[in-house]
Amino acid sequence: MRKISHFPVSNQENSEKFHFSADFNLEATTDAMSLSSHGGLLLLREEEEHLSLASQLAGCIEDKRIPYLVHHSLMEIPMTRIFQICLGYEDVNDCDRMRRDPMMQLAVDTGALDKELCSSATMCRFENMVTDEDLLRIQEMFVTMFILSHHPRLRRYERGHLRVSGAEPFQRLP
């Protein structure tokens, strides 16, 4: 079970345990101070693990950052942004407020539960480093995700070519 260490839990008797998956449990108390109002992030995290949207986005973007200056992984930044937008925080400047939110830290899962997420300045630099070529790769990724979600017979995707199981070349799919 994951716990955030810098928030004390006052009374273990008024706690309830939630089980989201085999390796992810959450314990919530009703009498402790309010930690976060973003409990839906855990459901978003489960869906993110299913879709792998952040890692696919990260794979489309060429990382031109200087390695020894990097504090946040290329997957962590878009995942943070996706979760913020889903919660209704559309502005980049909301990153400064959300970077210390314990539920956001838990959902993004940077490996260290008390590690702050990226700032608005980092998010702004990230959004501005995306090139036209990166945008084309992202577009191709979204189109591929759409096609694969509607045609289960499509097996795998290889650099611009969809492989169809059980279909002849140029055969129209139903």
Long-range contacts (C-beta under 8 A, 24 or more apart in sequence): 1-25, 1-26, 1-27, 2-26, 2-106, 2-113, 3-27, 3-113, 4-35, 4-102, 4-105, 4-106, 4-113, 4-114, 5-113, 5-114, 6-114, 7-32, 7-33, 7-35, 7-102, 8-32, 20-46, 21-46, 35-102, 35-103, 36-101, 36-102, 36-103, 36-104, 38-87, 38-101, 38-103, 38-104, 39-103, 40-87, 41-83, 41-87, 41-103, 41-104, 41-106, 41-107, 42-103, 42-106, 42-107, 44-83, 44-86, 44-107, 45-83, 45-106, 45-107, 45-109, 48-79, 48-82, 48-83, 51-145, 53-78, 53-82, 54-78, 54-79, 54-82, 56-141, 56-145, 57-138, 57-141, 59-141, 60-134, 60-137, 60-138, 60-140, 60-141, 61-129, 61-130, 61-134, 61-137, 61-138, 62-131, 62-133, 62-134, 64-129, 65-129, 71-118, 71-122, 72-110, 72-117, 72-118, 72-122, 73-110, 76-108, 76-110, 76-117, 76-118, 77-118, 77-122, 77-123, 77-126, 78-126, 79-108, 80-104, 80-108, 80-117, 80-118, 80-123, 81-123, 81-127, 83-107, 83-108, 92-120, 92-123, 92-124, 92-127, 93-120, 94-120, 95-119, 95-120, 95-122, 95-123, 96-120
